[in-house]
Amino acid sequence: MNPLINLSIKDFYFTHKLQTRFRDVDGFNHVNNAVFLSYFEDARKFFFSRWNLNMSSRSLIVAAIKVDYHCQLTHPSNLVLGQKISRLGHKSFDISALLFCDNKLISSSITTIVCYNFEINKSIPLFLEIKKDYNL
């Protein structure tokens, strides 16, 4: 059972609004399931902008993504995506995310992220900003 499905958008301290695009629609006339990854990625980009990251010594890499699809999505639709840090490790953390359309749960995701230093090509301990966001 997915524990995220009992949450609402009010349970998330970070929300991101977006809209479906015509190009998201597949031959079955609904938003293709692969497109949901780009919605979650778009929201993560704004979420990460809070943490003073760079592309060398203070970076992040995605280690794993699990996506559950709860119902179909059609175009055009206005979406709201909620995110929060749901787990902290020593060098990695999880972001739980829910995608809503008209307050209806469309999809949920858990993404595991690793703090990474590309200058030394190694994972590094969690950044303080991430730990602070976990406590929100």
Backbone as a chain_set.jsonl record, in Angstrom:
{"seq": "MNPLINLSIKDFYFTHKLQTRFRDVDGFNHVNNAVFLSYFEDARKFFFSRWNLNMSSRSLIVAAIKVDYHCQLTHPSNLVLGQKISRLGHKSFDISALLFCDNKLISSSITTIVCYNFEINKSIPLFLEIKKDYNL", "coords": {"N": [[0.839, -1.187, 0.0], [0.534, 2.211, -0.799], [1.671, 4.788, 1.123], [1.484, 7.48, 0.512], [-0.904, 8.086, -0.763], [-2.852, 8.876, 0.985], [-2.448, 11.483, 1.569], [-2.905, 15.059, 1.18], [-2.7, 18.036, -0.86], [-2.223, 19.987, 0.987], [-0.542, 18.87, 2.81], [2.023, 19.292, 2.053], [4.905, 21.294, 2.088], [6.094, 22.519, -0.022], [5.001, 23.584, -3.088], [4.228, 23.346, -6.566], [3.096, 24.771, -9.517], [1.892, 23.754, -12.692], [1.208, 23.198, -16.196], [-0.358, 20.91, -18.447], [0.966, 20.008, -21.658], [0.367, 20.16, -25.177], [2.036, 18.42, -26.558], [2.434, 16.419, -24.708], [0.518, 14.504, -24.943], [-0.446, 11.236, -25.936], [-1.028, 8.574, -28.384], [-3.319, 7.427, -27.357], [-4.815, 9.452, -26.468], [-4.38, 10.543, -23.957], [-2.288, 11.915, -21.32], [0.942, 10.793, -21.674], [2.52, 8.203, -19.789], [5.302, 8.402, -19.413], [5.808, 11.089, -19.481], [5.195, 12.091, -17.01], [7.47, 11.908, -15.462], [8.929, 14.121, -16.333], [7.343, 16.167, -15.308], [7.675, 15.808, -12.528], [10.427, 16.217, -12.431], [10.63, 18.906, -13.271], [9.416, 20.252, -11.139], [11.173, 19.486, -9.076], [13.473, 20.884, -9.806], [12.859, 23.554, -9.144], [12.445, 23.209, -6.432], [15.035, 22.456, -5.591], [16.4, 24.826, -6.029], [16.468, 26.28, -3.757], [18.696, 25.639, -2.283], [21.316, 26.558, -2.851], [22.99, 25.271, -4.799], [25.574, 24.004, -7.015], [27.186, 23.118, -10.111], [29.382, 21.577, -9.642], [30.963, 21.15, -6.97], [28.879, 21.114, -5.117], [26.453, 19.405, -5.685], [23.679, 17.432, -6.937], [22.473, 14.139, -7.566], [20.147, 11.988, -9.195], [19.223, 8.928, -7.884], [17.26, 6.965, -7.865], [13.878, 6.467, -8.956], [10.509, 6.07, -8.188], [7.377, 5.725, -9.529], [3.921, 5.983, -9.187], [0.851, 5.512, -10.801], [-2.292, 6.858, -10.582], [-4.661, 7.673, -11.798], [-5.894, 8.466, -15.098], [-4.703, 11.222, -17.079], [-5.673, 14.045, -18.866], [-5.301, 16.368, -21.606], [-6.263, 19.736, -22.103], [-4.867, 20.451, -18.876], [-4.647, 21.833, -15.61], [-2.177, 21.636, -13.187], [-1.049, 20.761, -9.891], [1.747, 20.224, -7.995], [2.949, 18.701, -5.172], [5.684, 18.617, -2.889], [7.968, 17.102, -0.59], [10.635, 16.487, 1.698], [11.105, 13.227, 2.645], [12.695, 11.317, 3.785], [15.836, 11.031, 5.363], [19.173, 10.17, 4.797], [22.646, 9.389, 5.303], [24.149, 10.329, 3.119], [22.227, 10.55, 1.224], [18.787, 11.267, 0.317], [15.182, 11.17, 0.355], [12.593, 12.368, -1.738], [9.243, 12.849, -1.483], [6.453, 13.062, -3.581], [3.399, 14.388, -4.839], [1.057, 14.536, -7.459], [-1.53, 16.557, -8.461], [-4.702, 17.155, -10.008], [-7.237, 19.369, -10.238], [-7.7, 18.953, -7.475], [-7.668, 16.199, -7.377], [-5.964, 13.207, -6.931], [-3.452, 12.293, -9.116], [-0.94, 11.152, -9.652], [1.832, 9.674, -7.876], [5.085, 9.913, -6.381], [8.303, 8.758, -5.39], [11.495, 9.857, -4.974], [14.885, 9.132, -4.87], [17.685, 10.887, -3.915], [21.098, 11.764, -4.244], [23.696, 13.445, -2.604], [26.366, 15.013, -4.205], [29.753, 15.413, -5.265], [31.217, 16.558, -8.02], [33.786, 17.299, -8.604], [35.489, 15.624, -7.226], [34.336, 13.271, -7.836], [32.611, 11.777, -6.091], [30.143, 10.67, -3.719], [28.802, 12.75, -1.147], [28.365, 13.954, 2.27], [25.049, 14.906, 3.417], [23.771, 18.156, 2.642], [23.457, 20.985, 4.787], [21.197, 22.623, 4.373], [19.336, 20.864, 3.294], [18.835, 19.144, 5.423], [17.624, 20.991, 7.128], [15.276, 21.591, 5.674], [13.975, 19.169, 5.9], [12.935, 19.187, 8.412], [10.781, 20.87, 8.284]], "CA": [[0.0, 0.0, 0.0], [1.284, 3.45, -0.929], [1.247, 5.715, 2.182], [1.291, 8.828, -0.015], [-2.243, 8.33, -1.313], [-3.712, 9.454, 2.024], [-2.059, 12.873, 1.766], [-3.478, 16.065, 0.29], [-1.723, 19.066, -1.217], [-1.955, 20.765, 2.205], [0.489, 18.17, 3.578], [3.317, 19.572, 1.437], [5.35, 22.665, 2.3], [6.552, 23.073, -1.292], [4.106, 23.248, -4.192], [4.639, 23.865, -7.874], [2.004, 24.713, -10.488], [2.273, 23.59, -14.086], [0.121, 22.85, -17.103], [-0.029, 19.928, -19.477], [1.281, 20.562, -22.974], [-0.194, 19.325, -26.242], [3.008, 17.371, -26.907], [2.411, 15.384, -23.679], [-0.549, 13.556, -25.261], [-0.04, 10.118, -26.801], [-2.027, 8.066, -29.319], [-4.524, 7.034, -26.63], [-5.443, 10.721, -26.119], [-4.138, 10.964, -22.576], [-0.885, 12.256, -21.087], [1.755, 9.583, -21.631], [3.086, 7.985, -18.451], [6.703, 8.822, -19.355], [5.835, 12.543, -19.314], [5.092, 12.406, -15.586], [8.834, 12.102, -14.955], [9.338, 15.51, -16.596], [6.623, 17.02, -14.363], [8.366, 15.694, -11.242], [11.736, 16.848, -12.594], [10.438, 20.352, -13.321], [9.167, 20.712, -9.77], [12.414, 19.307, -8.307], [14.396, 21.965, -10.162], [12.5, 24.705, -8.323], [12.678, 22.799, -5.048], [16.479, 22.481, -5.356], [16.942, 26.185, -6.141], [16.544, 26.812, -2.399], [19.831, 25.072, -1.561], [22.61, 27.09, -3.263], [23.754, 24.204, -5.453], [26.325, 24.338, -8.221], [27.368, 21.94, -10.965], [30.672, 20.933, -9.396], [31.223, 20.615, -5.633], [27.618, 21.021, -4.355], [25.48, 18.987, -6.678], [22.798, 16.32, -6.593], [22.158, 13.212, -8.657], [19.018, 11.105, -8.94], [19.638, 7.531, -7.794], [16.12, 6.09, -8.16], [12.549, 7.082, -8.971], [9.355, 5.174, -8.253], [6.182, 6.494, -9.863], [2.642, 5.271, -9.22], [-0.173, 6.22, -11.567], [-3.556, 6.598, -9.903], [-5.716, 7.811, -12.794], [-5.46, 9.086, -16.347], [-4.656, 12.673, -17.163], [-5.901, 14.514, -20.231], [-4.877, 17.731, -21.933], [-5.452, 20.56, -21.22], [-5.114, 20.345, -17.439], [-3.822, 22.587, -14.68], [-1.671, 20.687, -12.204], [-0.31, 21.218, -8.721], [2.614, 19.157, -7.527], [3.468, 18.933, -3.831], [6.908, 17.864, -2.591], [8.607, 17.265, 0.711], [11.657, 15.484, 2.01], [10.448, 12.21, 3.467], [13.692, 10.454, 4.429], [17.227, 11.478, 5.334], [20.255, 9.234, 5.067], [23.896, 10.112, 5.547], [24.519, 11.008, 1.881], [21.077, 10.555, 0.317], [17.486, 11.595, 0.898], [14.04, 10.908, -0.511], [11.554, 13.372, -1.919], [7.915, 12.334, -1.809], [5.733, 14.053, -4.385], [2.068, 14.048, -5.333], [0.577, 15.361, -8.56], [-2.977, 16.711, -8.396], [-5.446, 17.922, -11.005], [-8.536, 19.681, -9.629], [-7.69, 18.307, -6.155], [-7.734, 14.743, -7.519], [-4.63, 12.62, -7.03], [-3.184, 11.714, -10.424], [0.271, 10.345, -9.608], [2.712, 9.879, -6.722], [6.464, 9.565, -6.702], [9.374, 8.847, -4.401], [12.768, 9.987, -5.672], [16.068, 9.101, -4.015], [18.676, 11.84, -4.397], [22.394, 11.652, -3.583], [24.556, 14.631, -2.643], [27.517, 14.572, -4.995], [30.806, 16.359, -5.619], [31.762, 16.142, -9.308], [35.227, 17.572, -8.65], [36.187, 14.431, -6.719], [33.535, 12.133, -8.295], [32.189, 10.986, -4.938], [29.016, 11.144, -2.931], [29.242, 13.509, 0.023], [27.294, 14.06, 3.274], [23.929, 15.812, 3.148], [23.946, 19.577, 2.879], [22.702, 21.478, 5.936], [19.903, 23.136, 3.91], [18.445, 19.719, 3.105], [18.433, 18.727, 6.768], [16.688, 21.993, 7.646], [13.99, 21.423, 4.987], [13.344, 17.942, 6.382], [12.252, 19.498, 9.671], [9.639, 21.782, 8.068]], "C": [[0.886, 1.253, 0.0], [0.81, 4.448, 0.135], [0.987, 7.14, 1.679], [-0.149, 9.11, -0.418], [-3.209, 8.912, -0.287], [-3.398, 10.921, 2.291], [-2.811, 13.787, 0.805], [-2.394, 17.104, 0.011], [-1.344, 19.905, 0.01], [-0.861, 20.124, 3.069], [1.9, 18.453, 3.066], [3.686, 21.033, 1.61], [5.885, 23.301, 1.031], [5.581, 22.623, -2.373], [4.574, 23.951, -5.46], [3.473, 23.698, -8.834], [2.57, 24.561, -11.892], [1.053, 23.196, -14.897], [0.583, 21.755, -18.052], [0.24, 20.664, -20.775], [0.71, 19.623, -24.038], [0.737, 18.162, -26.578], [3.06, 16.242, -25.891], [1.435, 14.251, -24.003], [-0.039, 12.477, -26.211], [-1.204, 9.662, -27.681], [-3.321, 7.63, -28.658], [-5.286, 8.249, -26.086], [-5.412, 11.036, -24.62], [-2.652, 11.277, -22.426], [-0.108, 10.953, -20.896], [2.439, 9.439, -20.281], [4.547, 8.416, -18.345], [6.825, 10.327, -19.103], [5.791, 12.937, -17.836], [6.478, 12.618, -14.97], [9.305, 13.534, -15.192], [8.595, 16.479, -15.682], [7.319, 17.001, -13.001], [9.745, 16.363, -11.303], [11.628, 18.375, -12.588], [10.226, 20.917, -11.917], [10.417, 20.573, -8.904], [13.399, 20.429, -8.571], [14.119, 23.204, -9.311], [12.717, 24.422, -6.839], [14.157, 22.929, -4.701], [17.06, 23.888, -5.388], [17.081, 26.845, -4.771], [17.89, 26.531, -1.731], [21.206, 25.534, -2.037], [23.525, 26.014, -3.856], [24.592, 24.771, -6.584], [26.546, 23.043, -9.007], [28.69, 21.216, -10.71], [30.762, 20.332, -7.999], [29.969, 20.442, -4.781], [26.489, 20.669, -5.315], [24.648, 17.829, -6.143], [22.632, 15.433, -7.812], [20.974, 12.34, -8.231], [19.521, 9.673, -8.955], [18.499, 6.579, -8.169], [14.838, 6.908, -8.145], [11.516, 5.968, -9.049], [8.137, 6.043, -8.489], [4.982, 5.557, -9.863], [1.636, 6.145, -9.949], [-1.527, 5.841, -10.99], [-4.757, 6.792, -10.819], [-5.169, 8.539, -14.019], [-5.517, 10.602, -16.249], [-4.824, 13.061, -18.62], [-5.414, 15.954, -20.362], [-6.079, 18.486, -22.475], [-5.851, 20.358, -19.758], [-4.15, 21.247, -16.678], [-3.456, 21.657, -13.524], [-1.029, 21.41, -11.032], [0.457, 20.011, -8.196], [3.16, 19.549, -6.157], [4.677, 18.056, -3.581], [7.34, 18.119, -1.161], [9.667, 16.19, 0.869], [11.041, 14.5, 2.98], [11.421, 11.261, 4.161], [15.053, 11.111, 4.301], [18.137, 10.294, 5.605], [21.498, 10.034, 5.38], [24.3, 10.934, 4.312], [23.358, 11.122, 0.892], [19.814, 10.922, 1.081], [16.413, 11.272, -0.123], [13.144, 12.121, -0.565], [10.274, 12.632, -2.288], [7.159, 13.436, -2.524], [4.383, 13.499, -4.807], [1.673, 15.041, -6.406], [-0.946, 15.36, -8.543], [-3.493, 17.491, -9.594], [-6.839, 18.119, -10.429], [-8.726, 18.936, -8.309], [-7.834, 16.788, -6.201], [-6.313, 14.213, -7.693], [-4.479, 11.902, -8.371], [-2.009, 10.737, -10.352], [1.052, 10.666, -8.331], [4.096, 9.364, -7.071], [7.332, 9.638, -5.454], [10.683, 8.816, -5.176], [13.895, 9.987, -4.65], [17.153, 9.933, -4.68], [19.955, 11.664, -3.582], [23.135, 12.98, -3.712], [25.883, 14.207, -3.272], [28.46, 15.727, -5.286], [31.446, 15.864, -6.912], [33.256, 16.437, -9.445], [36.036, 16.365, -8.184], [35.463, 13.137, -7.109], [33.151, 11.186, -7.166], [30.919, 11.569, -4.33], [29.551, 11.782, -1.655], [28.08, 13.597, 1.015], [26.239, 15.095, 2.879], [24.28, 17.259, 3.459], [23.025, 20.017, 4.017], [21.309, 21.966, 5.527], [18.889, 22.014, 3.726], [17.946, 19.24, 4.456], [17.427, 19.707, 7.36], [15.309, 21.845, 6.99], [13.256, 20.167, 5.454], [12.512, 18.223, 7.634], [11.079, 20.457, 9.511], [8.325, 21.059, 8.242]], "O": [[1.875, 1.32, 0.73], [-0.328, 4.913, 0.07], [0.33, 7.921, 2.367], [-0.572, 10.266, -0.413], [-4.28, 9.394, -0.656], [-4.022, 11.537, 3.154], [-3.289, 13.353, -0.242], [-1.306, 17.049, 0.584], [-0.253, 20.472, 0.055], [-0.319, 20.774, 3.962], [2.869, 17.908, 3.594], [2.882, 21.918, 1.317], [6.111, 24.511, 1.003], [5.361, 21.426, -2.559], [5.221, 24.997, -5.42], [2.919, 22.606, -8.955], [3.59, 25.159, -12.236], [-0.006, 22.899, -14.344], [1.758, 21.681, -18.414], [-0.201, 21.796, -20.967], [0.59, 18.42, -23.806], [0.279, 17.052, -26.85], [3.662, 15.203, -26.164], [1.511, 13.172, -23.416], [0.696, 12.757, -27.157], [-2.251, 10.309, -27.71], [-4.333, 7.477, -29.343], [-6.263, 8.108, -25.35], [-6.301, 11.704, -24.092], [-1.851, 10.943, -23.3], [-0.462, 10.121, -20.06], [2.885, 10.425, -19.695], [4.988, 8.771, -17.251], [7.835, 10.786, -18.57], [6.293, 13.995, -17.457], [6.632, 13.425, -14.053], [10.001, 14.104, -14.352], [9.149, 17.513, -15.311], [7.529, 18.049, -12.391], [10.175, 16.998, -10.339], [12.446, 19.054, -11.967], [10.8, 21.946, -11.563], [10.697, 21.447, -8.083], [14.087, 20.878, -7.655], [15.052, 23.833, -8.811], [13.127, 25.305, -6.086], [14.502, 23.451, -3.641], [18.127, 24.116, -4.817], [17.75, 27.871, -4.649], [18.193, 27.134, -0.702], [22.201, 24.926, -1.641], [24.682, 25.875, -3.459], [24.349, 25.883, -7.054], [26.112, 21.978, -8.569], [29.074, 20.338, -11.483], [30.648, 19.115, -7.853], [29.996, 19.687, -3.809], [25.685, 21.518, -5.7], [24.885, 17.321, -5.047], [22.649, 15.907, -8.948], [20.825, 12.003, -7.057], [20.166, 9.243, -9.912], [18.743, 5.509, -8.726], [14.72, 7.901, -7.427], [11.627, 5.049, -9.86], [7.888, 6.988, -7.741], [5.017, 4.481, -10.459], [1.577, 7.357, -9.742], [-1.875, 4.662, -10.913], [-5.78, 6.133, -10.632], [-4.103, 9.152, -13.965], [-6.264, 11.176, -15.458], [-4.195, 12.478, -19.503], [-5.157, 16.647, -19.378], [-6.851, 17.918, -23.246], [-7.019, 20.125, -19.446], [-2.989, 21.401, -17.058], [-4.314, 20.98, -12.959], [-0.53, 22.527, -11.169], [-0.101, 18.934, -7.984], [3.765, 20.611, -6.006], [4.712, 16.899, -3.999], [7.115, 19.191, -0.599], [9.599, 15.126, 0.253], [10.513, 14.893, 4.02], [11.019, 10.487, 5.03], [15.385, 11.68, 3.261], [17.902, 9.513, 6.526], [21.418, 11.223, 5.688], [24.735, 12.08, 4.433], [23.505, 11.733, -0.167], [19.774, 10.893, 2.311], [16.693, 11.119, -1.312], [12.956, 12.818, 0.433], [10.225, 11.889, -3.269], [7.212, 14.6, -2.127], [4.239, 12.311, -5.093], [1.922, 16.24, -6.28], [-1.578, 14.306, -8.603], [-2.813, 18.369, -10.124], [-7.546, 17.147, -10.161], [-9.785, 18.361, -8.059], [-8.094, 16.159, -5.175], [-5.552, 14.724, -8.515], [-5.27, 11.024, -8.714], [-2.064, 9.641, -10.91], [0.954, 11.762, -7.78], [4.261, 8.502, -7.934], [7.118, 10.476, -4.578], [10.953, 7.883, -5.933], [13.867, 10.748, -3.683], [17.499, 9.722, -5.842], [19.901, 11.441, -2.373], [23.195, 13.566, -4.793], [26.45, 13.174, -2.915], [28.036, 16.859, -5.52], [32.146, 14.851, -6.902], [33.917, 15.874, -10.317], [37.133, 16.112, -8.683], [35.908, 12.042, -6.763], [33.332, 9.972, -7.258], [30.653, 12.769, -4.409], [30.609, 11.406, -1.15], [26.933, 13.344, 0.645], [26.505, 16.025, 2.117], [24.997, 17.547, 4.418], [21.934, 19.472, 4.181], [20.342, 21.745, 6.256], [17.701, 22.208, 3.981], [16.758, 18.959, 4.615], [16.477, 19.292, 8.024], [14.288, 21.96, 7.667], [12.027, 20.12, 5.402], [11.502, 17.562, 7.876], [10.444, 20.822, 10.5], [7.263, 21.665, 8.1]]}, "num_chains": 1, "name": "protein.A"}
